[in-house]
Amino acid sequence: MKISVVLITFNSEKTLTKVLEALTWADEIVLVDSGSTDKTLKIAETFKAKVVYRKFDNYGVQKNFATLQASNDWILSLDDDEILSDELQTEIQKLSLENTEFQAFKIPRSLIFLGKLLRFSGEYKRLTLRLFNRNFGNWNTEHVHESVAIKGKIGLLANHILHDSYRDLTDYFNKFNKYTSLGAKTLAERGKKASVSTIVLRFPITFLKIYFLKAACLDGYAGFMWALLSAMNPVIKYAKLKESENL
C-alpha cells in the first residue's frame, strides 16, 4: 500500500528542508500552503512535492482539506516542524499496510526545546495519531489542538517523531500568542466562562505538575523554561476568554 505524506505550511523555510529530507521514501508528498512569502515553495519544488494553495482558517479544517488532496488512502499527516527519526522511517516502510488489522497508528513524538531534546517534562514520546487510512477517519475541525477521529482499531509504532517547534523564545511567543487566542475562541464557542480563581490558580498548579510530577526539573534549564511557559499558557488563554466576555 502506498503512503501519501501531507503537510500544511506557511513561511516554513526554517524547518521544511529537514522535514522533507526525512520523507524521500514517501510515494507522494502533498503540501497545502496558505500563502508563504519565504522560500517554502521553492523548497517544496526541490523535493517534487505537490503544492496546493488554500487560505488558512483553522488548523483542523486545513489538515482535513490536505488529507483530501492526496492520491493514496494511507495518510501520514505531519506539521512543518515534525521530523521523522531514521528509525521511524525504517519502521513505517516495513509496515504491511495491505494486511494490517489496524486503520490507524499512533506515533511517539518528542519535543526539542531551546535546542534540547526533552526526555522528561511529559514531552518525551507522547503518542499522537499521525498515520491513518482516510477511509476510516480524518482531522476534526478544531481551531487548535486538532486531532484525528478514527472509526476502527489503532496500533502503536515504537520510534519517534522529533518535534522541533520553536527556533527561539521570540518564535515561541509568536506561536504562544496565536495559540492562546485560538484556544480562547474555542472555549467561547463551547460556552465556557473564565472565573478569576481559574485564572489565578492555573499557573501554580500547572507549573508544579510539569516541573515536579512530570520531572521537568530533570531536563535542566530547558525543562524549567518549558514548565514556566507551559504554565502561562492556560492563564493567558482564560484571561483572553475573560477579556472577550467584557467586549
C-alpha positions in Angstrom: 0.0 0.0 0.0 1.3 3.4 -0.9 1.5 6.3 1.6 0.9 9.9 1.0 2.6 12.4 3.3 0.6 15.6 3.8 1.7 18.8 5.4 0.3 22.3 5.9 2.7 25.2 5.6 3.1 28.9 5.9 6.6 30.5 5.8 8.1 27.2 6.9 11.6 27.6 5.3 13.4 27.2 8.7 12.4 23.6 9.3 10.9 22.4 6.0 14.2 21.1 4.4 14.9 18.8 7.4 11.3 17.6 7.4 11.3 16.8 3.7 14.7 15.2 3.8 13.2 12.6 6.1 10.4 11.8 3.6 12.3 11.0 0.4 11.0 7.4 0.7 7.3 8.5 0.5 5.2 7.7 -2.5 3.8 11.2 -2.5 4.2 14.4 -0.7 1.3 16.9 -0.6 1.9 20.4 0.8 -1.1 22.7 1.4 0.3 26.2 1.7 -1.6 29.3 2.9 0.4 32.0 1.0 4.1 31.6 2.0 6.3 34.6 1.1 9.7 33.0 2.0 11.5 30.0 0.4 8.8 27.4 1.4 7.5 26.8 -2.1 11.0 26.7 -3.7 12.0 24.0 -1.1 8.8 22.1 -1.8 9.6 22.2 -5.6 13.1 20.8 -4.9 11.6 17.7 -3.2 8.9 17.4 -6.0 6.1 17.9 -3.6 2.6 18.5 -4.9 1.6 22.0 -3.8 -2.0 23.2 -3.3 -3.0 26.7 -2.1 -5.7 27.2 0.4 -6.4 30.3 2.6 -5.9 29.4 6.2 -9.0 29.5 8.5 -8.1 27.0 11.2 -5.8 24.0 11.8 -8.3 21.2 11.8 -10.1 22.4 8.6 -6.7 23.0 6.8 -5.4 19.5 7.7 -8.7 17.9 6.8 -8.5 19.6 3.4 -4.9 18.5 2.9 -5.8 14.8 3.5 -8.4 15.0 0.7 -5.8 16.2 -1.8 -3.7 13.0 -1.5 -3.7 10.3 -4.2 -3.5 7.5 -1.7 -5.7 6.4 1.2 -3.0 5.8 3.7 -2.0 9.2 5.1 1.0 10.3 7.1 0.0 13.8 8.3 2.8 15.9 9.7 3.3 19.5 10.8 6.0 21.6 9.2 8.3 21.2 12.2 8.0 17.4 12.7 11.0 15.4 11.6 10.9 11.6 11.3 13.8 9.9 13.0 15.8 7.4 10.9 14.4 4.5 13.0 10.8 5.7 12.4 11.3 6.0 8.7 12.5 2.4 8.5 9.7 1.2 10.8 7.0 2.8 8.6 8.5 1.4 5.4 8.4 -2.1 6.9 4.7 -1.9 7.7 2.4 -4.3 5.7 -0.5 -1.9 5.4 -2.4 -4.1 3.0 -2.5 -6.9 5.6 -2.8 -4.9 8.8 -5.7 -5.2 11.2 -5.4 -1.5 12.1 -6.9 1.5 10.5 -4.5 4.0 12.1 -1.3 4.2 14.1 -0.2 6.4 16.9 3.4 7.5 16.8 5.5 8.8 19.7 6.6 12.4 19.4 9.4 14.1 21.4 9.9 17.8 21.8 13.1 19.7 21.1 13.0 22.9 23.1 15.7 25.6 23.3 18.0 23.1 21.4 17.5 20.3 23.9 15.6 17.0 23.4 13.3 16.9 26.5 13.5 13.4 28.0 11.1 14.3 30.8 8.6 17.2 31.2 5.8 15.0 29.8 7.0 15.7 26.3 9.1 12.6 25.5 7.5 10.1 23.2 4.0 11.4 23.7 1.6 9.4 21.5 -0.1 11.2 18.6 -2.1 9.8 15.8 -0.4 10.7 12.5 -0.7 7.6 10.2 -4.2 6.6 9.2 -6.4 5.3 6.4 -8.6 8.2 5.4 -11.5 5.8 4.6 -11.9 5.4 8.3 -11.4 9.0 9.5 -9.9 12.4 9.2 -9.0 15.5 11.2 -11.7 17.2 13.2 -12.3 20.9 12.7 -11.0 22.4 15.9 -9.3 25.8 15.7 -6.2 24.5 17.6 -5.2 21.2 19.3 -6.9 19.4 16.5 -6.9 15.6 16.3 -7.8 12.7 14.0 -11.1 10.9 14.7 -10.9 7.2 13.6 -13.5 4.5 13.4 -11.5 1.3 13.8 -8.5 -0.2 15.5 -5.4 1.8 16.3 -1.9 0.4 16.5 1.2 1.8 18.0 4.6 2.4 16.5 7.8 2.3 18.5 10.1 5.0 17.1 9.5 8.7 17.4 8.9 12.0 15.5 11.2 14.8 16.6 9.1 18.0 17.2 11.5 20.9 16.5 8.8 23.5 17.0 10.5 26.6 18.4 13.6 28.3 16.9 13.9 30.6 20.0 11.9 32.3 22.6 10.7 35.0 20.2 9.3 32.3 17.9 7.8 30.6 21.0 5.9 33.8 22.0 4.7 34.4 18.4 3.1 31.0 18.4 2.0 31.4 22.1 0.0 34.5 21.3 -1.6 32.8 18.3 -2.5 29.6 20.0 -3.9 31.2 23.2 -6.1 33.4 21.1 -7.4 30.4 19.1 -7.8 28.4 22.4 -9.9 31.2 23.9 -12.0 31.3 20.8 -12.6 27.6 21.1 -13.6 27.9 24.8 -16.0 30.7 23.9 -17.7 28.7 21.2 -18.2 25.9 23.7 -19.9 28.3 26.1 -17.1 28.2 28.7 -16.6 31.1 31.2 -13.4 32.3 32.9 -13.5 33.0 36.6 -10.8 34.9 38.4 -10.0 31.9 40.6 -9.4 29.8 37.5 -7.0 32.3 36.0 -5.1 32.8 39.3 -4.8 29.1 40.2 -4.0 27.7 36.8 -0.4 28.9 36.9 0.9 27.4 40.1 -1.0 24.1 39.6 0.3 23.7 36.0 3.8 24.6 36.9 4.1 22.3 39.8 2.6 19.5 37.8 5.0 19.8 34.9 8.1 20.7 36.9 7.9 18.1 39.7 5.3 15.4 38.8 6.4 15.2 35.2 10.0 15.7 36.2 10.8 18.7 34.0 13.4 19.5 36.7 15.5 16.7 35.2 15.6 18.5 31.9 17.7 21.3 33.3 17.2 24.9 32.2 15.2 23.9 29.1 12.9 21.9 31.4 12.4 24.8 33.8 11.6 27.2 30.9 9.2 24.7 29.4 7.3 24.2 32.7 7.2 28.0 33.3 5.9 28.9 29.8 3.5 25.9 29.7 2.0 27.1 33.0 1.5 30.6 31.5 -0.4 29.1 28.5 -3.8 28.3 30.3 -3.5 31.6 32.3 -3.4 33.7 29.2 -5.9 31.6 27.3 -8.5 32.0 30.1 -7.6 35.7 30.6 -8.3 36.2 26.9 -11.6 34.4 27.3 -12.5 36.7 30.2 -11.4 39.7 28.1 -13.7 38.6 25.3 -16.7 38.4 27.7 -16.3 42.0 28.5 -16.3 43.2 24.9 
